[in-house]
Amino acid sequence: MSSSFCTLISNIEPEWVMILVTIVYVYFSYQLTKETKQLRILGTSPELSIHMQSFKRSTHLEIVIQNIGKGIAYNTEVSFDKTFINTIHEYAKHLPEVIKISHFAPGQQIAYLVCAYQNLPDGDNSFFDMTIQYEKEDKKMITKKIRYNYSFLKGSDVSIPYELEKQKQMFENLGKTINNGIKVLSKDIVKELQSMKDNYK
């Protein structure tokens, strides 16, 4: 069988070998060009990220919208489901139902105050739906529908108000200052006593 295979190979015309090599080369070149183009597109495309977090370590929450991509997002529109908006508008009306941004630069972010965590629906309803639309440089429109589950915040540290945290830091700094003052004063007293003892002798 080995000799038959060698005979078959030897009977192939050199022109066909060159054609086969050329076809393989063209195929891999095309794949490489395609992947390079995709990487270039990713490297210049916008990518929007939305998350919810504690506002300055308080019990209030904020929604942060950020362009984490490399390109500008044009005509951005973020819309929230009406049920969620109606719920939070009972306590605060900072977050609009639809957010429109005509020019959203890479690295840019905006934040909207929502409400206190305890005022949000919990249990199986710890989520809200939203739709994100934005236009890329090549005029291609991107649409994403997201269901954001915020139940992970329930076990996080969102219970320390920002003002109390500042007061805590202030008292800690005051305590350090008092301790340092006592140490310096103690050293001065020891030196004074030692001086009085030496003079008495």
Buried (B, 14 or more C-beta within 10 A) or exposed (E): EEEEEEEEEEEEEEEEEEEEEEEEEEEEEEEEEEEEEEEEBEEBBBBBEBEBBBBEBBBBBBBBBBBEBBBBBBBBBBBBBEEBBEBBBEBBEBBEEEBEBEEBEBEBBEBBBBBBBEBBBEEEEBBBBBBBBBBBEEEEEBEEEEEBEBEEBEEEEBEEBBEEEEEEEEEEEEEEEEEEEEEEEEEEEEEEEEEEEEEEE
